[in-house]
Structure formats: C-alpha cells, structure tokens
Amino acid sequence: MSAPQRDPNSPLVAWSTRAINLPEHATNPIHTDEGGRAAGFPRALVAGVTSYVYLTHPAVVGWGLDWVDRGSAHVRFLAPVLEGDLVDCTPVPSADGIRIDAQVAAETRATCAVSLAHTDPLPVAPRLGEDLDPISVPLSSSWHSYAARAGDSLELLTDHGIVHPVIWPVLANEIVHHQLARGPWVHTRSRIQHHGRAAVATTVEVTATVIDRYTTRAGERAVVDVRVQHDGRLLAAIEHEALIALT
C-alpha cells in the first residue's frame, strides 16, 4: 500500500537542537577551533550541510517520504553557526510556500525554502566547459549515519532503511572540497531537487560541472551543477555554490 499524499500547505512544526561539529569536516580548517579563530570567530564553524540537517527536520517530520522522494529545498547560509550553538528551526509562510529559518539567539543564520511540489530537473545553465571528475560513492555507515551523528535521528528514515537527503549536498561538498577549493572554503547556497530515495548501502554516481565562477569581496565563488544517480536513475539535482578561495 502506498503512503498517503501529504498536504503541501499543512503546517510544519518548529524544532530546536544544539549544533554538533562532525569530525570529518576538520579537513576544512574553518571547521576547527584553530581555523575558526584564525577567521575571526571564537571557535569552529559548523558545516553548512549540518545546519541543513537541522533545517530539514520539520519537512521530513511533517511531509515524510513524499518530501524525500519528490520535494525540493533552496538553502542559503547567511551567517555562521558555531559548535554548541542552540539552533531554533522555525517554519514561516512565504510567497513560495514554506520557509524554515535557523536562528541562534533570535538571529537568522540560515534560511531554507521547502516545497512538496514535483518539479522537472534543474535546467543546466550554459556550461563553462569545466566538467569535474565523477565519483562513485557507496553510502555505507559513515555516510548514511550523517544526520543521526549531527543530532537528528529520524525513525521514519531508519525504519525504512533510507539515506537522509542531506547526503546529496554532502556529496556536492565532496566534489567542491577535493576538486575546487583552495584552502579554507565556505558552502554558501544550494538549490536541491529530490527525484527518488536511496536505500542504505546503495552506490551512487555523482557528476558535476562548474557552470559559473565570479569574484566578490569575500573571495572567489563557484557554482556547480551536480547530479546524483543510481543505475542511471536520477536521485537528486543540485545547484551548489561555494566560496572556494577566501579573500
């Protein structure tokens, strides 16, 4: 029997948690205490994808597998979340549906527009000819346990043996970190569309192309079109933006 369809207009419930800095992010110095202090912060910055876990909690709880299978999100990181911060994730109505704000001490640090609407894959902008090396990733325990280790263990996903969709931007970060970043770097934005779920231990193929580069006062930015597939079936399309070299 198929699961009942969720109402895209149904209210989502706020949620709060303490931010956890996962050890695997220490390869980017900005996510260590030393690197955070060198950048002018009191301690390590929590990875944007960890904040994304927290932001998506209300959507997964409220919309369930419908959102995992066919939903979308557009997350923007406005200011850092630091390790140990109390993060309040509050859904609010917006012109496009529902927006979830991540706040620390009443200051918005990140925002995420979420939707249940089924959409076609993200259009690919004119490419710059910068195809990056594809990667093949088995979603073993260190990957599929990401959300739980970050402090958000969702029985809905574990009971069904499904990988948390935070893994899609995490994989995009892998591409950025190993193939584009030069020293400390910062994930700034992702537009994510879900096209299917992945079972735990599934091996996925990730392809990526740089579709834009530009420079701001903060440093050099890259926008990357990322596609995640399993056996030729599209699971997620991501427009992923990062500061790959800080000024």
C-alpha positions as CSV (number, residue, x, y, z in Angstrom):
1,M,0.0,0.0,0.0
2,S,1.4,3.4,-0.9
3,A,1.8,6.1,1.7
4,P,-0.9,8.8,1.8
5,Q,0.0,12.0,0.0
6,R,0.9,14.9,2.3
7,D,-0.8,18.3,2.1
8,P,1.9,20.8,0.9
9,N,0.1,23.5,2.8
10,S,0.0,21.7,6.1
11,P,1.8,23.5,8.9
12,L,5.3,22.3,9.8
13,V,6.4,22.2,13.5
14,A,9.4,24.1,14.9
15,W,12.4,22.2,16.3
16,S,15.5,23.1,18.2
17,T,18.8,21.4,18.8
18,R,22.4,22.1,19.8
19,A,24.8,22.3,16.8
20,I,27.4,19.5,16.6
21,N,30.6,19.8,14.7
22,L,31.3,16.5,13.0
23,P,34.9,15.4,12.9
24,E,35.1,14.6,9.2
25,H,34.7,18.4,8.4
26,A,38.1,19.1,10.1
27,T,39.7,18.6,6.7
28,N,38.4,22.2,6.0
29,P,40.3,24.3,8.6
30,I,37.3,26.7,9.0
31,H,35.6,23.8,10.9
32,T,38.3,23.5,13.5
33,D,38.7,25.8,16.6
34,E,42.1,26.9,15.3
35,G,40.8,27.7,11.9
36,G,37.7,29.4,13.2
37,R,39.7,31.6,15.4
38,A,42.0,32.5,12.6
39,A,39.0,33.6,10.6
40,G,37.9,35.8,13.5
41,F,35.4,33.5,15.2
42,P,35.6,32.3,18.8
43,R,35.5,28.6,17.8
44,A,34.8,26.2,15.0
45,L,32.1,26.9,12.4
46,V,29.6,24.1,11.9
47,A,29.4,22.9,8.3
48,G,26.5,24.3,6.2
49,V,25.3,20.8,5.5
50,T,25.0,20.1,9.2
51,S,22.8,23.2,9.5
52,Y,20.9,21.9,6.5
53,V,20.1,18.7,8.5
54,Y,18.5,20.8,11.2
55,L,16.6,23.0,8.7
56,T,15.1,20.0,7.0
57,H,13.9,18.3,10.2
58,P,10.4,20.0,10.1
59,A,10.0,19.0,6.5
60,V,10.9,15.3,7.0
61,V,8.7,15.1,10.1
62,G,5.8,17.0,8.5
63,W,5.8,15.7,5.0
64,G,7.5,12.3,5.4
65,L,8.7,10.3,2.4
66,D,6.8,12.4,0.0
67,W,9.3,15.2,0.5
68,V,12.3,12.7,0.5
69,D,11.0,11.3,-2.9
70,R,10.0,14.4,-4.8
71,G,10.4,17.6,-2.7
72,S,12.8,20.5,-3.1
73,A,14.8,22.9,-1.0
74,H,16.7,26.1,-1.5
75,V,19.0,26.7,1.4
76,R,21.1,29.9,1.9
77,F,23.7,30.3,4.6
78,L,23.7,33.9,5.8
79,A,26.0,33.8,8.9
80,P,27.9,31.0,10.6
81,V,26.5,28.6,13.2
82,L,29.2,27.8,15.7
83,E,29.7,24.5,17.5
84,G,27.4,24.3,20.6
85,D,25.0,27.0,19.4
86,L,21.3,26.4,20.2
87,V,19.7,26.4,16.8
88,D,16.0,27.1,16.6
89,C,14.4,26.0,13.3
90,T,11.2,27.8,12.7
91,P,8.8,27.3,9.7
92,V,7.2,30.5,8.4
93,P,4.8,31.1,5.5
94,S,6.5,32.6,2.4
95,A,5.4,33.7,-1.1
96,D,6.7,30.3,-2.5
97,G,5.3,28.1,0.2
98,I,7.1,27.5,3.5
99,R,10.5,28.8,4.6
100,I,12.4,27.4,7.6
101,D,14.7,29.8,9.4
102,A,17.6,28.6,11.5
103,Q,18.1,31.1,14.3
104,V,20.7,31.5,17.0
105,A,19.8,33.9,19.8
106,A,17.0,35.2,17.6
107,E,19.4,36.0,14.7
108,T,18.7,34.2,11.4
109,R,21.8,32.3,10.4
110,A,20.4,30.3,7.5
111,T,17.1,30.0,5.6
112,C,15.6,27.2,3.6
113,A,12.6,27.3,1.3
114,V,11.0,23.9,1.2
115,S,8.3,22.5,-1.1
116,L,6.5,19.3,-1.9
117,A,5.9,20.3,-5.5
118,H,7.2,17.9,-8.1
119,T,9.5,19.6,-10.5
120,D,11.5,18.8,-13.5
121,P,15.3,18.5,-13.1
122,L,17.1,21.8,-12.7
123,P,17.9,23.4,-16.0
124,V,21.6,23.4,-16.7
125,A,23.0,26.9,-17.4
126,P,25.4,27.3,-20.3
127,R,28.4,25.4,-19.2
128,L,31.9,26.8,-18.9
129,G,33.5,23.5,-20.2
130,E,34.7,22.6,-16.6
131,D,33.5,19.1,-16.3
132,L,34.8,17.7,-13.0
133,D,35.9,14.2,-12.2
134,P,32.9,12.0,-11.5
135,I,32.9,10.0,-8.2
136,S,31.2,6.7,-7.2
137,V,30.2,6.6,-3.6
138,P,28.9,3.6,-1.6
139,L,26.5,5.0,1.0
140,S,27.9,3.0,3.9
141,S,27.6,3.7,7.6
142,S,29.7,6.8,7.8
143,W,27.5,8.4,5.1
144,H,24.0,7.2,5.9
145,S,24.5,8.0,9.7
146,Y,25.4,11.6,9.0
147,A,22.1,13.1,10.2
148,A,22.0,11.0,13.3
149,R,25.6,11.8,14.3
150,A,24.7,15.5,13.7
151,G,21.9,15.1,16.3
152,D,18.9,14.3,14.2
153,S,18.0,10.6,14.2
154,L,14.7,10.2,12.4
155,E,12.9,6.9,12.9
156,L,11.0,7.4,9.6
157,L,14.2,7.1,7.6
158,T,16.0,4.5,9.7
159,D,12.8,2.3,9.8
160,H,12.7,2.3,6.0
161,G,16.5,1.9,5.6
162,I,16.6,5.2,3.6
163,V,19.5,7.6,3.4
164,H,18.8,11.1,4.7
165,P,18.6,13.5,1.8
166,V,21.2,15.7,3.5
167,I,23.7,13.3,1.8
168,W,23.0,15.0,-1.6
169,P,24.6,18.3,-0.7
170,V,27.2,16.5,1.4
171,L,28.3,14.7,-1.8
172,A,28.3,18.0,-3.7
173,N,30.7,19.3,-0.9
174,E,33.0,16.4,-1.5
175,I,33.3,17.5,-5.1
176,V,34.0,21.1,-4.1
177,H,36.4,20.2,-1.4
178,H,38.6,17.8,-3.4
179,Q,38.4,19.4,-6.9
180,L,37.8,23.2,-6.5
181,A,38.6,24.6,-3.1
182,R,42.0,26.2,-2.4
183,G,42.5,26.3,1.4
184,P,39.6,27.1,3.7
185,W,36.3,27.4,1.9
186,V,32.6,28.1,2.7
187,H,29.4,26.5,1.4
188,T,27.0,29.4,0.7
189,R,23.9,28.1,-1.0
190,S,22.3,25.0,-2.5
191,R,19.1,24.5,-4.6
192,I,18.2,20.9,-4.3
193,Q,15.5,18.8,-6.1
194,H,14.7,15.2,-5.0
195,H,13.8,12.7,-7.6
196,G,13.9,9.5,-5.6
197,R,15.1,7.8,-2.4
198,A,18.3,5.8,-1.9
199,A,18.5,2.7,0.3
200,V,21.3,2.4,2.8
201,A,24.4,0.9,1.2
202,T,23.4,2.0,-2.3
203,T,26.3,3.0,-4.5
204,V,25.6,6.3,-6.3
205,E,27.4,8.1,-9.1
206,V,28.0,11.8,-8.8
207,T,28.7,14.0,-11.8
208,A,29.5,17.7,-11.6
209,T,30.1,20.7,-13.9
210,V,31.2,24.2,-13.0
211,I,28.5,26.5,-14.5
212,D,29.7,29.8,-13.2
213,R,32.7,31.5,-11.5
214,Y,32.9,35.0,-10.1
215,T,34.7,37.0,-7.6
216,T,33.2,39.0,-4.7
217,R,34.8,40.9,-1.8
218,A,34.7,37.7,0.2
219,G,36.6,35.7,-2.4
220,E,36.2,33.5,-5.4
221,R,32.9,31.7,-5.9
222,A,32.0,28.7,-8.0
223,V,28.5,27.4,-8.9
224,V,28.4,23.7,-9.7
225,D,25.7,21.7,-11.3
226,V,25.7,18.3,-9.5
227,R,23.7,15.2,-10.4
228,V,23.4,12.1,-8.2
229,Q,22.3,8.9,-9.9
230,H,21.9,5.2,-9.2
231,D,22.0,2.8,-12.1
232,G,21.1,5.6,-14.4
233,R,18.2,6.8,-12.4
234,L,18.3,10.4,-11.2
235,L,18.1,10.8,-7.4
236,A,18.9,14.4,-6.9
237,A,19.8,17.6,-8.9
238,I,21.7,20.3,-7.1
239,E,22.8,23.8,-7.9
240,H,25.7,24.2,-5.4
241,E,27.5,27.4,-4.6
242,A,30.6,27.9,-2.5
243,L,33.4,30.4,-1.7
244,I,36.3,28.2,-2.9
245,A,39.0,30.7,-2.0
246,L,38.6,33.3,0.7
247,T,40.0,36.8,0.4
